[in-house]
Amino acid sequence: KDVEGRVQEIRREIETSDSDWESCMTMNDTWGYARNDNNWKSADVLIHNLIDVASKGGNYLLNVGPTELGEFPEAINERLMIVGHWTSRNGESIYGTSPGPFKKLPFDGRATVKGSNLYLHVFQWPAEGLRIEGLKTKVLSAKTLDTKEKLTVTEAAALPGTIYVSRPAKLDPYATVVVLKLAGPPATQ
């Protein structure tokens, strides 16, 4: 909740209706500038919120409050620079996408879709490796969106619909985006 008691939240489930929705949030605890409100959300939280909302079919409305001089506090500028830098490299996985096809992923992250591209936003790379379960559509290729590093996809022989994606050489500190090029729109079991 913000200081006025309003709830700032993101829907828990993927939005499957045709209605538009958005999640309105502040960068700290107030909707306007408040000199004493220094409880800033981290760049990690802002990027993860953006990804979370996109993965559920929504719009992320982020409020920024300028000072009485019309300037943003440095904390806002720093965070917006980081978010802007991340989206300049990974925006394809956010803008114009649809919700991912999975109700739950076996790793800390989210998924979005655009055409036959399945974007996996990995917040923390799993120690046991990146595993996707229940994907029926054939994977043609895999790469990181930011660095374009080609990744290896291995199908689990004993578990139909389960694939493993190799770990990239460099992980993004906020969210590594893996693009799976599929033979068609993603279908799941």
N, C-alpha and C positions, 0 to 999 in steps of 0.2 A: 504494500500500500504506500501511497505517497503521503506527504504531511497533511494533506486535506482529507485523508481517509479513502481516497479513490483507489480502486484495485487496478494495478497495471499487470496484465497477464497475457499469456499466449495460450490459445486453445490447446487442450491436451490431445485431441484426436485430429486426424487428417480431415479436412473439409471436403465432402464429396458432393455437396449440393451446388447448384449453379449460382447461388448468391455470393456476392462479394463481401469480404470482411477484412478488417484490419485490426492490428494490435497497436494501440497508442501508448507510448511510454516516454518517460523523461530520461535525461542523462544522469540525473541525480534523484532527489526526492521531491522537487518542486517543479511546477509547470512554468514559472517565470524565473527571472533572476533573483536569487536570495543570497546575499553576501555571506551568510553563515552556513549555507548548505554546501558542504564539500564532500558529500557522500557520493562520489562519482562512480558510475558503472565503469568497469574496466573495458578496454578494447576487446578482450576475449568475450566478455558477456555481450557486448553490442554485436559483434560478428556472429556469435552463436545464436543470439536472438533473431537476427536477420535470416540466417539459414533455417532456423526452426520455423519461423513464420512462413517462409517460402516453401518449405517442405510440406506444409499443411494447406497450401493454396491461398495464403493471405497476403496482406500488404503490411509492412512494418513502417509505422509513422513514428518517427523519433523527434521529440520536441527538444529544441535547443533554446536557451534563454539568454539573450544579450543583456549586457549591463545597461545602466541608465545612459551611457555614452554610445550605445549601439554596437558595442564590441563584445566578442565572445571571450570569456575567461580562457586562459591558456590551457586549462584541463580539457575544455571542449575542443579547442583547436588540435591538441595532441591526439585525442581519440578520433576525431573526424579524419585527420591525416592518415592514421593507421587503417581505419575502416575503408577510406577511399583508396588507399594503396592496395589493400586486399581485394576490393571489388574491381579495381582496374585490371587485375590479373585473373580474377575468378568470376567476374560478373556474368559470364555466359551461363554459369550454373545456377544463377538466381533470376535474372531478368527474362521474362517470357516463358518461364518454366511452369510445369504442373506438379502437383504433389507426387512424391515417390510411391511406388506400388506396394510397399511393405508396411504392414501395421507395426512391426517391431523389427529392429535390426540387431544382430548379435554383436554389435560393437558400439562404441560411444560416438554417435554421429547421426546424420540424416541423409535423405535421398531426395533428389528432384529429377524431373524428366523433361526432355525437349525432343520431340520426334522419336528417333531411335537411339538417342543418347540418354544413358542413365548416369547421373552424377551422384557420386558417393562423397559426402562431406565427412571426413574422418577427423573428429576432434582430438582423439588420442589413439595412436596406432596400437592395436592389440598385440600383446606380447606373443600370443599364439598364432598371430597372422590374421590378415583380413579375410573373413569368411562371409559369403552371401548364401543364404538358404532360400530355396523355393523359387528360383528364377527359371522359368521354362524357355525363355527366348535365348537363342544361341548368341554367345558373346563372340564378336568378330575381332575386337582389339581392346586394349586397355592402355591408358596413359594418364599422367598427371596433367591437369589443366594448366597449371602455372608454368612448369618447366618443360612440358611436352615429353617427359621421360616415358619411354615405352615400358610397360609392365607385363609380366607373364601371368596368364590366367590358366589355372589347372582345375579340371573337373574332378570331383571326388567320385571315383568309380563305385564305391559302396553306397553313396548317398546321392541319388538322382536329384538334380536341381541345386546341388551345392557346389560352389566354386570357391577357389582361393585365389587371391590377387597378391602378387609379390610386393614387397615393401620397396618404396622408392628410396633412392640414395639420400635425398634431402626431404625432410618433412616440414611442412609449413607450421610455424609456431601457433597459429590460430585455428586453422582447419585445412588439411590437405584434401584437395579435390581430385578424385579419380574419375575419369570419364570412361565408361564402358560403352563402346560402339556395339550396338546390337543388330541382329538381322531384321528387326522390326520393333514396333513399340513393345515395351516390356510387359510380359505376361508372367503371372506368378501362380504357384500352386495353392 
